[in-house]
Amino acid sequence: MLVADLMRLKSARVPSIRMNETIEMAATLLNRERIGAVVVKDACGSEGDTVVGIFSERDVVRAVAEKGVAALKLPVSALMSRNMISCAMEDTVDHVRALMDSHHVRHLPVLEDHQLVGVLSIRDVLAYDVRRAGEMATGTRPAAGAAAPLPA
């Protein structure tokens, strides 16, 4: 299965934050959207909506552990992951799993022609694995082009 197949099962909406927003605002967004990471975009807008990094709940925890509550007033750019690992629509789920494992990340932005089209999480990959294991156990396969929705 390709990343494109998984992306068809997800909402097209991708929450993001500007790099000059505070960690507190990022934490609020993560909580409100019930997500584990948010894509960080260019603050100056000179490049449009250029993806410049990713900020995760782990980053929030590390910031508060290292700097105390004062960390919440820092800009996201101070702590975001700049060495962003991403995938493409034509990548396989196996490739995504390998990237997540080798880079110790749980979220991968999906880029197409350098534009953000979504984010895959480890949960998306696990849902795919569970669905595939069920199909193998029962000997059933969905009809061509059909796929069961991912859990919320």
N, C-alpha and C positions, 0 to 999 in steps of 0.2 A: 504494500500500500504506500502511496505517496503522501507527502505533506499536503498537497493540494486536496486529496481526498479527506483528510482530517479537517482541513480548514473549512470545507463545505458543511461540516457538522457543527461548526462553532458560530457564535454571533459575529457579525462583521464589525461590531463596535470594539475598539481597542483603546482602553483608558491610557492616557499619557500625561506627563507633567513637564513643565519647562524647567530647565536646569537651574534657573535662578530662584525657584520656589523653595520654601523651607522644608526641612525634613519633617517638621510637624505636619505640614500640608500633605506631604507624600504619605505619611503614616495614616492620616485621616482618609485619604483616597484609597489606600490599600484596605482599610477597615470597611469603608462604605461600600466598595465594590466587591468585597470578600475575595480578594486576589492576593497572591503572594509576591508579585513583582509588577512594576510599572515601567513602561518605556519612557526614557528621558529624551526630550527634544531640544533642539537649539533654541536658546533664549533670545538671541538677537534677531532671528527671523531672516537673516541675510541669505540663508540657504533654503528658505521655506521651512518645511517640516522635517528637517534632517534629524535622523535618529543619532544621538551621540552617546547613549549609554543605557543602562538598565539599573533600576534601584529596587531592592528587595526588602522584605521584612527582616531578613538577616542583617542587612545594612543598618536598619533602625536599631535593632538590638545591640549590635556592635558599637554604634555611635553612642548610645545611652550608657552602655557598660564602660566605655572608655572616657567619655567626657561629661557624663551626668546629664541632667535634664537640659542643660545649656546647649547640648547638641541639637535639640529640636529647633533651635533658631538658625542653625547653619543652613546654607543653601545645599540643595540636593547635589549640585556639582562637586561639593567638597568630598562626598563619600560614594558617589555612584561608581559602578563598574564601567570603566572606559574601554577596557579590553573586551568588548562585547562579542560574544560568540553568537552567530545567527545561522539560520538555515534558509533554504530556498524551496519554492513550491514543488520543484521537480526532485527534491531529495526524498529518499525512502525513510520510512519510520525506523528501520534498523539503523540508518545513518544518524538520525536524530538521537536515538537511544545511546549510540556510541559517543556522540558529541557531549551529551549530558553527563555520561559516565566519566569520560576522560577529562572534562573540564570542571567537574563537580558543580554543575548548575542544574537548576530545576525549571528554568524558563528560557525559551529561545525565541527571540523575535524572528518572524518570517518576513524576508525581504524579497521583493520582485522588482527588478530594474531599480535597485537602490531605494525603493519606497516600501514603507511598512505596510504589510497587509494583515498582520495578526501576530499573535504570540501563542506558541505551543508550550504547554506545561507538562511536567512529568505525569500529572494526573491524566492528561489527554492520551499520553503514550500508554499508561497502565490500563486505561479503559479500552484502548484498542487491543492490548495484549489479552485482557480478560475476555473480550468479545471473540477474539480469534481462538482462544483456548476452548471456549464454549462450543464454537463451531466445530473444532477438531474433535471434541469429546462426543458430540452428537452426530457428527458426520454430515452436518448441514452447512450450506453456504448460502449467503444472501444472493438474491437475483443480481445479475450483472448491473453495476451502477448503483445498486441499493446498499445502504449502510445503516446500521442501527445508530440512533443518536447517542452522543456522549452524555454521561451523567452530568447533572448540574454541579 
